[in-house]
Amino acid sequence: MTILDAIILGIVEGITEYLPVSSTGHLVLLASLLGLDQPPQVKEATDDLLIVIQGGAILAVLGLYRRPVARMCLGIAGKDRQGLQLARNIVIAFLP
């Protein structure tokens, strides 16, 4: 894998993370199109990079929504009624 491959994967992650599409799916497909799924050593390195990229995206989203996430944590701890309600509503939304 080259630096250019990593940059392209990062750009695709950045574009697709906030769209209603699967950013992970796009990364896997793009890695395959770039030929980063063979040989096994390259695939393993590519998979590791995809995990790191996804982790960075998750941290960015948590940073963006840090106040609601903090309220949910306080709500779960019994210190914020609205935070508990938000956490409950999110759990219910994920059930279907």
PAZAZA-878207 format. One record per atom (N, C-alpha, C): residue number from 1; residue in three letters; atom name; x, y, z. Coordinates in pm, 1 decimal. Example, Ala and Ser with C-alpha at 12.3 -4.5 7.8 and 13.67 -1.06 7.14 Angstrom:
<recs>
   nr  rest  atom         x         y         z
    1   ala     N    1319.0    -569.0     780.0
    1   ala    CA    1230.0    -450.0     780.0
    1   ala     C    1320.0    -330.0     780.0
    2   ser     N    1285.0    -225.0     708.0
    2   ser    CA    1367.0    -106.0     714.0
    2   ser     C    1290.0       3.0     787.0
</recs>
This chain:
<recs>
   nr  rest  atom         x         y         z
    1   met     N      84.1    -116.4       0.0
    1   met    CA       0.0       0.0       0.0
    1   met     C      89.1     123.3       0.0
    2   thr     N      51.4     219.6     -82.4
    2   thr    CA     128.4     342.8     -90.4
    2   thr     C      61.3     452.6      -8.2
    3   ile     N     132.5     561.0       9.4
    3   ile    CA      76.2     677.3      78.8
    3   ile     C     -45.2     729.0       1.8
    4   leu     N     -37.2     727.9    -130.1
    4   leu    CA    -149.6     774.2    -212.7
    4   leu     C    -273.1     688.0    -188.9
    5   asp     N    -255.3     555.9    -177.3
    5   asp    CA    -368.2     468.4    -146.5
    5   asp     C    -432.0     507.3     -13.5
    6   ala     N    -350.3     530.9      87.5
    6   ala    CA    -400.8     568.7     219.7
    6   ala     C    -473.8     702.7     214.5
    7   ile     N    -421.3     797.2     139.1
    7   ile    CA    -486.3     927.8     125.6
    7   ile     C    -621.2     913.0      57.0
    8   ile     N    -626.5     833.0     -48.9
    8   ile    CA    -752.9     811.9    -120.1
    8   ile     C    -855.8     746.8     -28.0
    9   leu     N    -814.9     646.4      47.7
    9   leu    CA    -906.6     581.8     141.6
    9   leu     C    -955.7     680.6     247.7
   10   gly     N    -867.1     765.8     296.8
   10   gly    CA    -905.4     866.6     395.0
   10   gly     C   -1003.6     967.4     339.1
   11   ile     N    -984.1    1008.1     214.9
   11   ile    CA   -1076.0    1103.1     151.6
   11   ile     C   -1213.7    1040.3     134.5
   12   val     N   -1216.4     915.5      89.0
   12   val    CA   -1345.2     847.1      72.2
   12   val     C   -1416.6     834.0     206.6
   13   glu     N   -1343.0     801.0     312.3
   13   glu    CA   -1403.0     792.6     445.6
   13   glu     C   -1459.6     927.9     487.4
   14   gly     N   -1383.9    1032.8     467.0
   14   gly    CA   -1429.7    1166.1     504.7
   14   gly     C   -1554.9    1208.8     430.2
   15   ile     N   -1564.1    1173.3     304.2
   15   ile    CA   -1681.5    1210.8     223.6
   15   ile     C   -1802.8    1127.0     262.0
   16   thr     N   -1783.5     996.9     280.7
   16   thr    CA   -1898.6     907.9     301.3
   16   thr     C   -1943.3     897.1     446.2
   17   glu     N   -1864.2     941.9     541.9
   17   glu    CA   -1900.9     925.1     682.5
   17   glu     C   -2030.5     997.8     716.6
   18   tyr     N   -2050.4    1115.1     663.2
   18   tyr    CA   -2167.8    1194.4     700.1
   18   tyr     C   -2281.8    1181.2     600.0
   19   leu     N   -2265.4    1094.7     501.1
   19   leu    CA   -2372.7    1068.3     405.5
   19   leu     C   -2449.6     944.3     449.5
   20   pro     N   -2574.0     933.6     408.3
   20   pro    CA   -2651.8     814.9     447.7
   20   pro     C   -2617.4     691.7     363.5
   21   val     N   -2489.2     661.9     355.7
   21   val    CA   -2439.5     543.5     286.0
   21   val     C   -2340.3     474.7     378.9
   22   ser     N   -2303.3     353.2     346.7
   22   ser    CA   -2208.8     279.3     429.8
   22   ser     C   -2065.8     322.1     397.7
   23   ser     N   -2006.5     397.4     488.2
   23   ser    CA   -1868.4     440.1     465.6
   23   ser     C   -1774.4     319.6     470.6
   24   thr     N   -1802.4     225.4     559.2
   24   thr    CA   -1719.0     105.6     568.0
   24   thr     C   -1727.9      24.0     439.9
   25   gly     N   -1848.8       8.9     388.4
   25   gly    CA   -1866.4     -64.0     263.3
   25   gly     C   -1791.3       0.2     148.8
   26   his     N   -1794.8     132.5     142.9
   26   his    CA   -1722.3     202.9      37.4
   26   his     C   -1571.3     183.3      51.4
   27   leu     N   -1521.7     183.3     175.0
   27   leu    CA   -1378.7     161.9     195.6
   27   leu     C   -1336.7      21.7     153.2
   28   val     N   -1417.3     -78.3     187.7
   28   val    CA   -1384.0    -215.9     151.1
   28   val     C   -1385.1    -232.3      -0.8
   29   leu     N   -1489.0    -178.2     -65.6
   29   leu    CA   -1497.0    -187.8    -212.3
   29   leu     C   -1380.8    -114.8    -279.1
   30   leu     N   -1349.9       5.6    -230.7
   30   leu    CA   -1240.9      82.2    -290.0
   30   leu     C   -1106.7      11.7    -271.0
   31   ala     N   -1084.9     -43.8    -153.1
   31   ala    CA    -960.1    -116.7    -128.9
   31   ala     C    -947.2    -232.8    -226.4
   32   ser     N   -1057.1    -300.3    -252.3
   32   ser    CA   -1055.1    -410.6    -348.3
   32   ser     C   -1027.5    -359.1    -489.5
   33   leu     N   -1091.0    -248.5    -527.1
   33   leu    CA   -1068.2    -190.0    -659.8
   33   leu     C    -923.2    -143.6    -677.7
   34   leu     N    -862.1     -97.1    -568.7
   34   leu    CA    -722.6     -53.4    -574.9
   34   leu     C    -625.3    -171.0    -569.7
   35   gly     N    -679.9    -291.3    -554.9
   35   gly    CA    -594.8    -410.2    -549.8
   35   gly     C    -526.8    -430.6    -416.4
   36   leu     N    -587.5    -376.6    -310.0
   36   leu    CA    -525.9    -386.1    -177.7
   36   leu     C    -574.8    -507.6     -99.5
   37   asp     N    -635.7    -603.1    -168.7
   37   asp    CA    -683.2    -723.1    -101.1
   37   asp     C    -595.7    -845.4    -128.1
   38   gln     N    -487.1    -826.9    -200.8
   38   gln    CA    -392.0    -935.3    -229.5
   38   gln     C    -252.5    -875.2    -231.2
   39   pro     N    -150.9    -937.6    -190.2
   39   pro    CA    -138.7   -1062.8    -116.7
   39   pro     C    -187.6   -1046.3      27.5
   40   pro     N    -189.0   -1153.9     105.1
   40   pro    CA    -242.3   -1147.6     241.7
   40   pro     C    -177.0   -1042.3     331.0
   41   gln     N     -46.7   -1017.0     313.5
   41   gln    CA      19.8    -916.4     397.2
   41   gln     C     -35.6    -776.7     367.3
   42   val     N     -61.2    -748.5     240.1
   42   val    CA    -116.5    -617.5     202.8
   42   val     C    -258.9    -605.8     253.6
   43   lys     N    -337.4    -712.8     242.4
   43   lys    CA    -475.1    -711.1     290.7
   43   lys     C    -478.3    -685.7     440.2
   44   glu     N    -388.3    -749.5     514.2
   44   glu    CA    -384.2    -730.1     659.4
   44   glu     C    -350.8    -584.8     693.8
   45   ala     N    -254.3    -527.4     624.2
   45   ala    CA    -218.7    -386.8     647.2
   45   ala     C    -334.6    -295.1     610.1
   46   thr     N    -403.2    -327.2     501.3
   46   thr    CA    -518.0    -247.3     458.8
   46   thr     C    -629.3    -255.2     561.9
   47   asp     N    -658.1    -374.8     611.8
   47   asp    CA    -761.1    -390.3     714.7
   47   asp     C    -726.1    -310.3     839.7
   48   asp     N    -599.6    -311.7     878.6
   48   asp    CA    -556.4    -233.2     994.6
   48   asp     C    -578.8     -84.9     971.7
   49   leu     N    -545.2     -37.0     851.8
   49   leu    CA    -565.5     103.8     819.8
   49   leu     C    -713.6     138.6     822.8
   50   leu     N    -798.2      51.1     770.1
   50   leu    CA    -942.1      78.0     769.7
   50   leu     C    -996.8      87.7     911.2
   51   ile     N    -945.5       6.3    1002.8
   51   ile    CA    -987.4      13.7    1142.8
   51   ile     C    -947.2     147.5    1203.1
   52   val     N    -825.2     190.8    1177.1
   52   val    CA    -777.6     319.2    1230.1
   52   val     C    -859.3     434.7    1172.1
   53   ile     N    -887.9     429.0    1041.9
   53   ile    CA    -967.5     534.0     978.1
   53   ile     C   -1107.0     539.7    1040.2
   54   gln     N   -1170.3     424.0    1060.3
   54   gln    CA   -1302.9     419.7    1121.1
   54   gln     C   -1297.6     472.5    1265.1
   55   gly     N   -1191.9     438.1    1338.2
   55   gly    CA   -1176.6     488.5    1474.3
   55   gly     C   -1167.6     640.0    1477.9
   56   gly     N   -1093.8     696.7    1382.6
   56   gly    CA   -1084.7     842.3    1374.6
   56   gly     C   -1219.0     906.1    1343.4
   57   ala     N   -1296.0     842.8    1257.1
   57   ala    CA   -1428.3     894.9    1223.1
   57   ala     C   -1521.3     889.2    1344.8
   58   ile     N   -1513.8     780.4    1420.3
   58   ile    CA   -1596.4     768.2    1540.4
   58   ile     C   -1558.6     875.2    1642.0
   59   leu     N   -1429.9     899.4    1660.0
   59   leu    CA   -1386.6    1005.3    1752.5
   59   leu     C   -1433.7    1143.1    1707.0
   60   ala     N   -1432.6    1166.9    1575.5
   60   ala    CA   -1480.1    1295.2    1523.6
   60   ala     C   -1628.8    1313.5    1552.3
   61   val     N   -1706.8    1209.7    1533.8
   61   val    CA   -1850.9    1217.2    1560.9
   61   val     C   -1874.8    1237.9    1710.4
   62   leu     N   -1800.5    1165.5    1794.2
   62   leu    CA   -1814.2    1184.7    1938.5
   62   leu     C   -1774.5    1326.4    1978.7
   63   gly     N   -1672.8    1382.5    1913.6
   63   gly    CA   -1634.2    1520.8    1941.2
   63   gly     C   -1742.6    1618.6    1901.0
   64   leu     N   -1805.5    1592.0    1788.6
   64   leu    CA   -1912.4    1679.3    1740.6
   64   leu     C   -2033.0    1674.5    1833.3
   65   tyr     N   -2063.7    1556.2    1884.8
   65   tyr    CA   -2180.9    1539.2    1971.2
   65   tyr     C   -2141.5    1517.6    2116.7
   66   arg     N   -2034.7    1580.7    2160.6
   66   arg    CA   -1983.4    1556.7    2295.2
   66   arg     C   -2082.1    1597.4    2404.0
   67   arg     N   -2156.1    1704.2    2385.2
   67   arg    CA   -2250.8    1747.2    2489.2
   67   arg     C   -2366.8    1648.1    2504.4
   68   pro     N   -2433.3    1608.2    2395.5
   68   pro    CA   -2538.5    1507.8    2413.5
   68   pro     C   -2486.3    1374.4    2467.7
   69   val     N   -2366.6    1334.7    2425.9
   69   val    CA   -2309.4    1209.4    2476.5
   69   val     C   -2282.0    1222.3    2626.7
   70   ala     N   -2230.6    1336.3    2669.2
   70   ala    CA   -2204.8    1358.8    2812.1
   70   ala     C   -2335.8    1356.5    2890.5
   71   arg     N   -2440.7    1417.7    2834.9
   71   arg    CA   -2570.9    1416.3    2902.2
   71   arg     C   -2625.3    1274.5    2913.4
   72   met     N   -2605.4    1194.7    2808.5
   72   met    CA   -2651.6    1055.9    2815.1
   72   met     C   -2576.1     978.7    2922.9
   73   cys     N   -2445.8    1002.9    2932.0
   73   cys    CA   -2366.0     935.1    3035.5
   73   cys     C   -2413.9     976.4    3174.3
   74   leu     N   -2440.4    1105.6    3192.7
   74   leu    CA   -2493.3    1152.0    3321.8
   74   leu     C   -2631.4    1093.3    3348.1
   75   gly     N   -2712.0    1082.5    3242.8
   75   gly    CA   -2845.0    1024.6    3258.2
   75   gly     C   -2839.9     879.6    3299.4
   76   ile     N   -2750.2     804.6    3238.3
   76   ile    CA   -2734.8     663.6    3274.0
   76   ile     C   -2686.9     651.0    3418.5
   77   ala     N   -2606.2     747.7    3463.0
   77   ala    CA   -2558.0     748.5    3601.5
   77   ala     C   -2664.2     800.8    3698.0
   78   gly     N   -2781.8     841.8    3645.6
   78   gly    CA   -2890.9     889.3    3730.1
   78   gly     C   -2883.1    1035.3    3767.2
   79   lys     N   -2807.1    1115.4    3692.1
   79   lys    CA   -2787.8    1255.4    3728.1
   79   lys     C   -2849.5    1353.3    3628.7
   80   asp     N   -2909.3    1304.6    3519.5
   80   asp    CA   -2967.6    1392.2    3418.6
   80   asp     C   -3086.9    1319.9    3355.6
   81   arg     N   -3206.3    1366.2    3390.2
   81   arg    CA   -3327.7    1298.1    3343.1
   81   arg     C   -3341.2    1303.4    3191.2
   82   gln     N   -3314.4    1420.2    3133.1
   82   gln    CA   -3324.6    1432.6    2987.2
   82   gln     C   -3218.9    1349.1    2916.5
   83   gly     N   -3101.6    1339.2    2974.0
   83   gly    CA   -2996.2    1255.7    2917.3
   83   gly     C   -3036.0    1109.3    2918.1
   84   leu     N   -3101.0    1065.5    3025.3
   84   leu    CA   -3149.1     927.6    3033.3
   84   leu     C   -3256.8     903.0    2927.9
   85   gln     N   -3345.6    1000.8    2911.0
   85   gln    CA   -3450.5     987.7    2810.2
   85   gln     C   -3389.2     978.7    2670.0
   86   leu     N   -3288.4    1059.7    2641.6
   86   leu    CA   -3221.6    1054.3    2511.8
   86   leu     C   -3154.7     919.3    2490.0
   87   ala     N   -3086.1     868.7    2591.1
   87   ala    CA   -3020.9     738.7    2580.3
   87   ala     C   -3124.3     628.7    2555.7
   88   arg     N   -3233.4     634.7    2628.2
   88   arg    CA   -3340.1     536.2    2608.9
   88   arg     C   -3397.0     542.6    2467.3
   89   asn     N   -3421.8     663.3    2419.2
   89   asn    CA   -3475.7     679.2    2284.1
   89   asn     C   -3380.0     626.8    2177.2
   90   ile     N   -3252.2     645.9    2197.0
   90   ile    CA   -3152.4     594.5    2100.0
   90   ile     C   -3151.6     442.7    2101.7
   91   val     N   -3159.2     383.0    2220.3
   91   val    CA   -3163.4     236.1    2229.8
   91   val     C   -3288.5     183.7    2159.1
   92   ile     N   -3402.3     247.8    2182.0
   92   ile    CA   -3527.8     206.8    2116.5
   92   ile     C   -3516.7     221.5    1965.2
   93   ala     N   -3451.8     326.7    1917.7
   93   ala    CA   -3438.0     348.2    1773.4
   93   ala     C   -3353.4     240.3    1708.2
   94   phe     N   -3259.4     182.2    1782.3
   94   phe    CA   -3172.1      78.7    1726.3
   94   phe     C   -3236.7     -60.3    1730.0
   95   leu     N   -3344.1     -77.9    1804.4
   95   leu    CA   -3405.9    -208.7    1816.5
   95   leu     C   -3457.6    -265.2    1682.6
   96   pro     N   -3525.7    -185.7    1600.1
   96   pro    CA   -3576.1    -243.3    1475.3
   96   pro     C   -3461.6    -287.6    1386.9
</recs>
